[in-house]
Amino acid sequence: MTHIGLIGLGKMGGNMRQRLRNKGVEVTGYARSRDVSDVDSIADLVAALPTPRTVWVMVPHGQPTDDVINELVKHLDKGDLIIEGGNSRFSEDIRHASELAEHGIAYLDCGVSGGVWGLDNGYGLMVATKQTSIAPCQFSMRFAQKEIAKKASFTSVMLVPVTTRRWCTTASSTE
């Protein structure tokens, strides 16, 4: 069984957790609100996951994303993966990917659309990673396409390799 961590259980993140669970993906979720969180801390979330770990971050872009990634790097190991779904600016994604690569942690930008209706109708995923990082890129795309997208019946996945200056797109549907 696939088991991931999900940080940020607001309207979209909470519904994503439920949709994934409904489709057989085990999800351990963390939120600052103890009412919806499965664990008490990010450290507890990481400890609950099998290795290599996958943590999907669904917090607002900017400082909230930076803060979560900075906390995660303290607890993750080489070979783990962070999927960032908060629609960060591409330049932030390039910075995050570079900083995490120094620790051997793979990084995947995965913008999510679908809003609160995604629970019932599925989500669109816009997946991006650096072209120069081929092994994490192949793993991440395979994970996003097969393990998450198909099991959870997300509506579509668009693979977007990121270069340092521009985006190149390759469309791929899960339906």
N, CA, C and O of each residue as an XYZ file, in Angstrom:
700
protein
N       0.834     -1.179      0.000
C       0.000      0.000      0.000
C       0.882      1.246      0.000
O       1.912      1.286      0.672
N       0.478      2.240     -0.742
C       1.159      3.522     -0.760
C       0.802      4.288      0.501
O      -0.360      4.316      0.907
N       1.802      4.912      1.124
C       1.602      5.700      2.342
C       2.369      7.005      2.188
O       3.586      6.998      2.004
N       1.654      8.128      2.264
C       2.294      9.429      2.147
C       1.938     10.300      3.346
O       0.992     10.022      4.084
N       2.718     11.357      3.518
C       2.398     12.391      4.481
C       1.802     13.571      3.741
O       2.173     13.841      2.598
N       0.879     14.278      4.383
C       0.261     15.459      3.790
C       0.239     16.560      4.840
O      -0.347     16.397      5.910
N       0.876     17.671      4.532
C       0.926     18.808      5.457
C       0.059     19.915      4.895
O       0.238     20.349      3.757
N      -0.890     20.369      5.713
C      -1.827     21.403      5.295
C      -3.171     20.779      5.005
O      -3.416     20.306      3.895
N      -4.039     20.773      5.987
C      -5.323     20.080      5.854
C      -6.482     21.067      5.853
O      -7.507     20.844      6.497
N      -6.301     22.167      5.115
C      -7.379     23.141      4.951
C      -8.428     22.592      4.004
O      -8.586     21.379      3.868
N      -9.134     23.484      3.358
C     -10.228     23.059      2.473
C      -9.752     22.099      1.384
O     -10.374     21.060      1.162
N      -8.656     22.439      0.704
C      -8.183     21.545     -0.353
C      -7.394     20.375      0.199
O      -7.649     19.230     -0.174
N      -6.438     20.638      1.082
C      -5.611     19.566      1.626
C      -6.421     18.525      2.376
O      -6.164     17.327      2.259
N      -7.396     18.978      3.145
C      -8.253     18.038      3.876
C      -9.054     17.157      2.932
O      -9.187     15.953      3.155
N      -9.585     17.761      1.878
C     -10.331     16.980      0.892
C      -9.422     16.044      0.101
O      -9.822     14.933     -0.248
N      -8.200     16.492     -0.182
C      -7.247     15.609     -0.871
C      -6.946     14.392      0.004
O      -6.909     13.265     -0.488
N      -6.733     14.622      1.299
C      -6.473     13.495      2.209
C      -7.632     12.506      2.145
O      -7.411     11.297      2.064
N      -8.857     13.007      2.181
C     -10.022     12.118      2.162
C     -10.142     11.377      0.839
O     -10.427     10.179      0.827
N      -9.926     12.074     -0.281
C     -10.012     11.421     -1.588
C      -8.964     10.326     -1.723
O      -9.263      9.232     -2.203
N      -7.746     10.615     -1.303
C      -6.685      9.617     -1.359
C      -7.041      8.409     -0.495
O      -6.886      7.267     -0.927
N      -7.512      8.657      0.709
C      -7.908      7.549      1.590
C      -9.045      6.740      0.981
O      -9.044      5.512      1.053
N     -10.007      7.423      0.387
C     -11.136      6.731     -0.240
C     -10.682      5.802     -1.358
O     -11.356      4.819     -1.668
N      -9.533      6.117     -1.966
C      -9.013      5.330     -3.084
C      -7.903      4.374     -2.666
O      -7.223      3.811     -3.524
N      -7.707      4.178     -1.355
C      -6.776      3.162     -0.888
C      -5.361      3.621     -0.618
O      -4.481      2.790     -0.395
N      -5.112      4.932     -0.630
C      -3.794      5.451     -0.292
C      -3.796      5.799      1.191
O      -4.662      6.543      1.652
N      -2.841      5.272      1.937
C      -2.738      5.613      3.354
C      -2.121      6.994      3.476
O      -1.072      7.261      2.889
N      -2.764      7.877      4.233
C      -2.299      9.254      4.383
C      -2.214      9.591      5.860
O      -3.181      9.420      6.602
N      -1.052     10.071      6.284
C      -0.888     10.652      7.608
C      -0.818     12.153      7.409
O       0.085     12.654      6.738
N      -1.769     12.874      7.991
C      -1.854     14.308      7.774
C      -1.433     15.109      8.990
O      -1.629     14.694     10.133
N      -0.842     16.284      8.715
C      -0.480     17.210      9.779
C      -1.037     18.586      9.456
O      -0.942     19.062      8.325
N      -1.612     19.207     10.457
C      -2.070     20.589     10.374
C      -1.838     21.234     11.730
O      -1.775     20.552     12.753
N      -1.712     22.549     11.726
C      -1.538     23.247     13.004
C      -2.759     23.053     13.900
O      -2.641     23.073     15.125
N      -3.922     22.867     13.298
C      -5.146     22.628     14.061
C      -5.191     21.169     14.510
O      -5.253     20.256     13.686
N      -5.160     20.968     15.797
C      -5.188     19.589     16.326
C      -6.515     18.889     16.039
O      -6.595     17.663     16.112
N      -7.551     19.654     15.716
C      -8.860     19.067     15.420
C      -8.841     18.198     14.168
O      -9.613     17.246     14.060
N      -7.967     18.521     13.226
C      -7.938     17.771     11.966
C      -6.649     16.995     11.751
O      -6.573     16.159     10.851
N      -5.633     17.261     12.567
C      -4.323     16.634     12.385
C      -4.308     15.201     12.894
O      -4.932     14.880     13.906
N      -3.588     14.344     12.177
C      -3.422     12.948     12.606
C      -2.265     12.796     13.586
O      -2.214     11.825     14.342
N      -1.341     13.744     13.578
C      -0.143     13.708     14.425
C       0.058     15.084     15.050
O      -0.553     16.064     14.625
N       0.921     15.146     16.066
C       1.124     16.399     16.796
C       2.178     17.322     16.204
O       2.210     18.506     16.540
N       3.047     16.808     15.324
C       4.131     17.635     14.796
C       4.594     17.094     13.448
O       4.254     15.981     13.047
N       5.375     17.917     12.767
C       5.976     17.469     11.510
C       6.940     16.323     11.776
O       7.029     15.390     10.978
N       7.661     16.384     12.886
C       8.570     15.284     13.240
C       7.793     13.981     13.410
O       8.249     12.927     12.968
N       6.630     14.046     14.044
C       5.794     12.850     14.216
C       5.288     12.333     12.872
O       5.213     11.123     12.658
N       4.943     13.249     11.968
C       4.474     12.840     10.647
C       5.577     12.073      9.922
O       5.339     10.992      9.384
N       6.777     12.634      9.911
C       7.900     11.981      9.226
C       8.183     10.611      9.847
O       8.444      9.646      9.130
N       8.131     10.527     11.172
C       8.393      9.255     11.858
C       7.352      8.192     11.520
O       7.642      6.998     11.599
N       6.146      8.611     11.147
C       5.066      7.666     10.835
C       5.162      7.081      9.431
O       4.462      6.118      9.118
N       6.018      7.648      8.579
C       6.068      7.236      7.177
C       7.145      6.187      6.923
O       8.213      6.220      7.534
N       6.853      5.252      6.011
C       7.880      4.291      5.608
C       8.900      4.972      4.692
O       8.592      5.967      4.036
N      10.107      4.429      4.657
C      11.139      4.991      3.782
C      11.121      4.275      2.434
O      10.788      3.091      2.373
N      11.471      4.964      1.365
C      11.706      6.396      1.311
C      10.387      7.144      1.493
O       9.341      6.718      1.003
N      10.459      8.249      2.196
C       9.263      9.005      2.556
C       8.837      9.955      1.443
O       9.667     10.492      0.709
N       7.517     10.150      1.336
C       6.945     11.145      0.443
C       6.047     12.035      1.281
O       5.132     11.556      1.951
N       6.316     13.350      1.240
C       5.505     14.311      1.979
C       4.979     15.345      0.992
O       5.748     16.012      0.300
N       3.664     15.467      0.940
C       2.995     16.419      0.059
C       2.643     17.640      0.897
O       1.956     17.518      1.912
N       3.106     18.813      0.484
C       2.906     20.056      1.225
C       1.813     20.873      0.540
O       1.955     21.256     -0.622
N       0.725     21.138      1.260
C      -0.414     21.900      0.738
C      -0.681     23.118      1.615
O      -1.780     23.293      2.139
N       0.330     23.947      1.763
C       0.179     25.201      2.508
C       0.345     26.352      1.522
O       0.854     26.138      0.421
N      -0.069     27.572      1.883
C       0.072     28.700      0.964
C       1.528     28.924      0.550
O       2.456     28.659      1.314
N       1.706     29.419     -0.681
C       3.053     29.679     -1.188
C       3.708     30.789     -0.375
O       3.056     31.476      0.411
N       5.013     30.946     -0.584
C       5.758     31.988      0.115
C       6.303     31.495      1.444
O       6.755     30.355      1.554
N       6.260     32.353      2.448
C       6.857     32.039      3.748
C       6.286     30.770      4.381
O       7.058     29.990      4.939
N       4.957     30.518      4.322
C       4.464     29.260      4.899
C       5.118     28.023      4.277
O       5.463     27.082      4.991
N       5.288     28.020      2.963
C       5.951     26.896      2.296
C       7.407     26.813      2.722
O       7.904     25.732      3.038
N       8.098     27.957      2.734
C       9.498     27.975      3.173
C       9.635     27.394      4.572
O      10.517     26.573      4.821
N       8.758     27.820      5.494
C       8.831     27.353      6.882
C       8.643     25.839      6.978
O       9.364     25.170      7.718
N       7.682     25.302      6.238
C       7.429     23.856      6.276
C       8.615     23.094      5.689
O       9.060     22.102      6.268
N       9.124     23.544      4.557
C      10.262     22.853      3.940
C      11.481     22.913      4.851
O      12.199     21.922      4.987
N      11.724     24.057      5.473
C      12.854     24.175      6.397
C      12.711     23.235      7.588
O      13.709     22.712      8.083
N      11.493     23.015      8.051
C      11.275     22.067      9.148
C      11.424     20.633      8.648
O      12.018     19.801      9.333
N      10.898     20.338      7.473
C      10.996     18.981      6.929
C      12.437     18.542      6.726
O      12.783     17.394      7.004
N      13.275     19.445      6.243
C      14.666     19.075      5.940
C      15.396     18.608      7.197
O      16.375     17.869      7.101
N      14.941     19.022      8.354
C      15.540     18.588      9.626
C      15.234     17.118      9.921
O      15.946     16.478     10.695
N      14.182     16.585      9.310
C      13.700     15.248      9.667
C      13.779     14.230      8.524
O      13.740     13.024      8.768
N      13.887     14.702      7.289
C      13.930     13.791      6.152
C      15.357     13.338      5.880
O      16.315     13.939      6.366
N      15.487     12.277      5.103
C      16.774     11.695      4.758
C      16.984     11.697      3.252
O      16.064     11.957      2.477
N      18.197     11.403      2.865
C      18.536     11.248      1.456
C      17.594     10.213      0.840
O      17.361      9.150      1.416
N      17.055     10.538     -0.337
C      16.149      9.626     -1.025
C      14.682      9.909     -0.774
O      13.823      9.345     -1.451
N      14.374     10.779      0.193
C      12.986     11.147      0.450
C      12.533     12.175     -0.585
O      13.356     12.731     -1.312
N      11.225     12.427     -0.650
C      10.636     13.303     -1.661
C       9.674     14.282     -1.012
O       8.851     13.894     -0.183
N       9.776     15.555     -1.387
C       8.794     16.575     -1.017
C       8.048     16.967     -2.285
O       8.660     17.325     -3.291
N       6.722     16.896     -2.227
C       5.859     17.372     -3.306
C       5.230     18.668     -2.806
O       4.556     18.666     -1.776
N       5.438     19.764     -3.513
C       4.915     21.055     -3.083
C       3.715     21.411     -3.935
O       3.843     21.604     -5.143
N       2.540     21.500     -3.312
C       1.297     21.739     -4.034
C       0.698     23.111     -3.828
O      -0.454     23.338     -4.199
N       1.456     24.044     -3.238
C       0.915     25.357     -2.908
C       1.043     26.398     -3.999
O       0.895     27.591     -3.734
N       1.315     25.972     -5.218
C       1.394     26.882     -6.367
C       2.421     27.989     -6.187
O       2.145     29.158     -6.460
N       3.604     27.613     -5.725
C       4.694     28.570     -5.575
C       5.145     29.092     -6.930
O       4.944     28.437     -7.953
N       5.752     30.263     -6.936
C       6.348     30.827     -8.148
C       7.500     29.911     -8.574
O       8.196     29.346     -7.731
N       7.692     29.772     -9.872
C       8.701     28.838    -10.374
C      10.082     29.130     -9.814
O      10.857     28.200     -9.586
N      10.411     30.389     -9.587
C      11.737     30.714     -9.056
C      11.900     30.183     -7.628
O      13.003     29.810     -7.232
N      10.810     30.147     -6.855
C      10.862     29.548     -5.520
C      11.066     28.044     -5.622
O      11.806     27.457     -4.832
N      10.416     27.426     -6.587
C      10.574     25.982     -6.787
C      12.002     25.629     -7.169
O      12.556     24.644     -6.680
N      12.596     26.425     -8.037
C      13.984     26.178     -8.434
C      14.898     26.285     -7.216
O      15.804     25.470     -7.042
N      14.659     27.290     -6.373
C      15.457     27.465     -5.148
C      15.265     26.281     -4.212
O      16.239     25.725     -3.704
N      14.004     25.887     -3.979
C      13.744     24.750     -3.091
C      14.418     23.482     -3.607
O      15.047     22.749     -2.843
N      14.282     23.230     -4.900
C      14.871     22.018     -5.482
C      16.386     22.009     -5.293
O      16.971     20.979     -4.960
N      17.007     23.150     -5.507
C      18.453     23.252     -5.366
C      18.892     23.044     -3.913
O      19.840     22.305     -3.645
N      18.205     23.693     -2.989
C      18.549     23.561     -1.566
C      18.349     22.129     -1.075
O      19.174     21.606     -0.326
N      17.260     21.501     -1.493
C      16.986     20.134     -1.048
C      17.937     19.127     -1.688
O      18.276     18.116     -1.074
N      18.367     19.401     -2.919
C      19.313     18.502     -3.593
C      20.604     18.378     -2.795
O      21.243     17.326     -2.807
N      20.989     19.437     -2.107
C      22.196     19.400     -1.273
C      22.078     18.373     -0.147
O      23.086     17.903      0.380
N      20.852     18.031      0.215
C      20.589     17.039      1.263
C      20.188     15.683      0.678
O      19.920     14.736      1.418
N      20.149     15.599     -0.657
C      19.744     14.354     -1.302
C      18.241     14.126     -1.272
O      17.777     13.003     -1.470
N      17.479     15.187     -1.027
C      16.015     15.098     -0.966
C      15.455     15.568     -2.302
O      15.779     16.664     -2.760
N      14.621     14.750     -2.927
C      14.010     15.107     -4.206
C      12.877     16.104     -3.967
O      12.230     16.093     -2.920
N      12.655     16.956     -4.953
C      11.625     17.995     -4.854
C      10.798     17.989     -6.123
O      11.330     17.910     -7.230
N       9.493     18.074     -5.948
C       8.576     18.065     -7.072
C       7.567     19.178     -6.890
O       6.848     19.211     -5.891
N       7.507     20.095     -7.853
C       6.467     21.118     -7.855
C       5.228     20.479     -8.451
O       5.278     19.919     -9.547
N       4.123     20.560     -7.739
C       2.896     19.925     -8.220
C       1.712     20.813     -7.894
O       1.011     20.596     -6.905
N       1.493     21.824     -8.740
C       0.338     22.691     -8.543
C      -0.941     21.872     -8.623
O      -1.057     20.955     -9.436
N      -1.895     22.213     -7.772
C      -3.146     21.461     -7.677
C      -4.305     22.402     -7.961
O      -4.372     23.495     -7.397
N      -5.213     21.990     -8.825
C      -6.435     22.758     -9.026
C      -7.621     21.820     -8.860
O      -7.512     20.609     -9.051
N      -8.726     22.394     -8.508
C      -9.939     21.609     -8.294
C     -10.753     22.114     -7.129
O     -11.934     21.794     -6.999
N     -10.118     22.911     -6.276
C     -10.827     23.517     -5.156
C     -11.532     22.507     -4.280
O     -11.152     21.337     -4.230
N     -12.555     22.961     -3.594
C     -13.296     22.087     -2.688
C     -14.087     21.026     -3.439
O     -14.519     20.036     -2.847
N     -14.279     21.228     -4.744
C     -15.016     20.258     -5.557
C     -14.160     19.056     -5.923
O     -14.679     18.054     -6.413
N     -12.859     19.144     -5.693
C     -11.955     18.057     -6.048
C     -12.246     16.759     -5.327
O     -11.982     15.681     -5.860
N     -12.788     16.845     -4.121
C     -13.111     15.627     -3.377
C     -14.025     14.731     -4.200
O     -13.816     13.519     -4.257
N     -15.025     15.307     -4.830
C     -15.973     14.530     -5.625
C     -15.567     14.402     -7.084
O     -15.796     13.361     -7.700
N     -14.961     15.454     -7.648
C     -14.721     15.507     -9.085
C     -13.290     15.209     -9.507
O     -13.031     15.020    -10.696
N     -12.361     15.163     -8.573
C     -10.961     14.938     -8.891
C     -10.219     16.256     -9.018
O     -10.831     17.321     -9.100
N      -8.888     16.175     -9.035
C      -8.018     17.336     -9.098
C      -7.197     17.301    -10.369
O      -6.939     16.232    -10.923
N      -6.789     18.465    -10.828
C      -5.815     18.574    -11.897
C      -4.464     18.821    -11.264
O      -4.340     19.668    -10.379
N      -3.452     18.099    -11.700
C      -2.107     18.243    -11.156
C      -1.179     18.755    -12.256
O      -1.157     18.210    -13.359
N      -0.418     19.801    -11.951
C       0.578     20.327    -12.859
C       1.936     20.012    -12.231
O       2.365     20.691    -11.298
N       2.599     18.998    -12.738
C       3.804     18.451    -12.119
C       5.045     19.013    -12.812
O       5.127     19.023    -14.040
N       6.016     19.484    -12.011
C       7.239     20.035    -12.585
C       8.439     19.619    -11.757
O       8.352     19.494    -10.536
N       9.567     19.405    -12.436
C      10.826     19.112    -11.769
C      11.961     19.530    -12.685
O      11.740     19.758    -13.874
N      13.173     19.634    -12.153
C      14.315     20.051    -12.967
C      14.710     18.937    -13.935
O      14.792     17.774    -13.541
N      14.953     19.284    -15.186
C      15.370     18.303    -16.194
C      16.714     17.683    -15.846
O      16.951     16.520    -16.173
N      17.592     18.421    -15.199
C      18.922     17.910    -14.909
C      18.902     16.838    -13.832
O      19.898     16.145    -13.628
N      17.793     16.698    -13.151
C      17.674     15.717    -12.078
C      16.831     14.544    -12.570
O      15.701     14.346    -12.123
N      17.391     13.774    -13.489
C      16.619     12.763    -14.218
C      16.076     11.652    -13.320
O      14.911     11.285    -13.468
N      16.860     11.104    -12.404
C      16.359     10.004    -11.576
C      15.198     10.451    -10.695
O      14.158      9.793    -10.716
N      15.312     11.535     -9.919
C      14.151     11.974     -9.155
C      12.993     12.357    -10.056
O      11.831     12.147     -9.708
N      13.316     12.927    -11.235
C      12.268     13.313    -12.172
C      11.463     12.095    -12.602
O      10.233     12.123    -12.565
N      12.140     11.030    -13.008
C      11.442      9.830    -13.447
C      10.661      9.213    -12.294
O       9.511      8.811    -12.471
N      11.275      9.135    -11.113
C      10.584      8.582     -9.954
C       9.370      9.422     -9.612
O       8.282      8.892     -9.387
N       9.555     10.730     -9.573
C       8.485     11.632     -9.170
C       7.323     11.587    -10.134
O       6.165     11.557     -9.718
N       7.626     11.580    -11.432
C       6.560     11.530    -12.419
C       5.820     10.206    -12.338
O       4.592     10.167    -12.413
N       6.570      9.123    -12.185
C       5.939      7.815    -12.060
C       5.039      7.788    -10.830
O       3.916      7.288    -10.888
N       5.533      8.326     -9.717
C       4.761      8.367     -8.485
C       3.497      9.193     -8.677
O       2.400      8.753     -8.330
N       3.654     10.391     -9.231
C       2.501     11.274     -9.402
C       1.481     10.660    -10.350
O       0.277     10.738    -10.105
N       1.958     10.048    -11.435
C       1.033      9.487    -12.413
C       0.359      8.219    -11.918
O      -0.867      8.118    -11.939
N       1.140      7.263    -11.478
C       0.594      5.943    -11.179
C       0.084      5.816     -9.755
O      -1.061      5.422     -9.533
N       0.927      6.147     -8.794
C       0.582      5.882     -7.407
C      -0.474      6.826     -6.861
O      -1.357      6.401     -6.116
N      -0.399      8.093     -7.219
C      -1.341      9.056     -6.682
C      -2.471      9.321     -7.657
O      -3.638      9.109     -7.328
N      -2.138      9.781     -8.849
C      -3.162     10.229     -9.782
C      -4.156      9.138    -10.140
O      -5.364      9.366    -10.084
N      -3.677      7.965    -10.504
C      -4.598      6.921    -10.935
C      -5.380      6.334     -9.771
O      -6.588      6.123     -9.880
N      -4.704      6.067     -8.657
C      -5.414      5.504     -7.512
C      -6.468      6.456     -6.987
O      -7.543      6.030     -6.563
N      -6.165      7.743     -7.015
C      -7.087      8.719     -6.442
C      -8.018      9.308     -7.491
O      -8.817     10.192     -7.183
N      -7.923      8.828     -8.721
C      -8.782      9.301     -9.800
C      -8.745     10.814     -9.950
O      -9.784     11.456    -10.109
N      -7.533     11.385     -9.899
C      -7.419     12.797    -10.207
C      -7.756     12.958    -11.672
O      -7.584     12.024    -12.454
N      -8.230     14.120    -12.053
C      -8.752     14.284    -13.400
C      -7.667     14.332    -14.465
O      -7.874     13.825    -15.568
N      -6.525     14.922    -14.169
C      -5.471     14.980    -15.170
C      -4.140     15.269    -14.500
O      -4.081     15.810    -13.395
N      -3.087     14.900    -15.189
C      -1.744     15.211    -14.740
C      -1.005     15.824    -15.917
O      -0.982     15.243    -17.002
N      -0.405     16.981    -15.720
C       0.424     17.594    -16.751
C       1.859     17.592    -16.240
O       2.139     18.143    -15.176
N       2.748     16.990    -16.976
C       4.150     16.922    -16.591
C       4.885     18.127    -17.160
O       4.828     18.389    -18.362
N       5.573     18.858    -16.292
C       6.207     20.099    -16.700
C       7.655     20.122    -16.235
O       7.919     20.569    -15.119
N       8.619     19.651    -17.056
C      10.014     19.752    -16.653
C      10.423     21.222    -16.555
O      10.088     22.012    -17.438
N      11.127     21.594    -15.518
C      11.521     22.980    -15.304
C      12.985     23.158    -15.669
O      13.838     22.383    -15.235
N      13.275     24.173    -16.463
C      14.648     24.590    -16.683
C      14.862     25.834    -15.837
O      13.935     26.283    -15.163
N      16.034     26.387    -15.856
C      16.281     27.555    -15.013
C      15.564     28.797    -15.516
O      15.436     29.762    -14.762
N      15.099     28.815    -16.739
C      14.490     30.032    -17.261
C      13.096     29.848    -17.846
O      12.375     30.836    -17.981
N      12.688     28.660    -18.192
C      11.382     28.530    -18.830
C      10.772     27.161    -18.584
O      11.443     26.240    -18.119
N       9.528     27.045    -18.892
C       8.772     25.810    -18.683
C       8.569     25.121    -20.016
O       8.341     25.776    -21.034
N       8.650     23.817    -20.013
C       8.343     23.017    -21.196
C       7.257     22.044    -20.759
O       7.380     21.423    -19.703
N       6.209     21.901    -21.537
C       5.100     21.070    -21.075
C       4.923     19.835    -21.931
O       5.137     19.851    -23.143
N       4.532     18.782    -21.278
C       4.130     17.549    -21.924
C       2.855     17.105    -21.226
O       2.874     16.836    -20.025
N       1.783     17.025    -21.931
C       0.505     16.679    -21.304
C       0.352     15.179    -21.219
O       0.773     14.446    -22.114
N      -0.249     14.731    -20.143
C      -0.528     13.312    -19.948
C      -1.798     13.201    -19.141
O      -1.913     13.833    -18.091
N      -2.741     12.428    -19.592
C      -4.006     12.310    -18.882
C      -4.075     11.007    -18.121
O      -3.509     10.000    -18.547
N      -4.765     11.023    -16.998
C      -4.946      9.798    -16.220
C      -6.236      9.099    -16.600
O      -6.552      8.049    -16.041
N      -6.984      9.651    -17.529
C      -8.251      9.039    -17.886
C      -8.157      8.383    -19.257
O      -9.136      7.809    -19.735
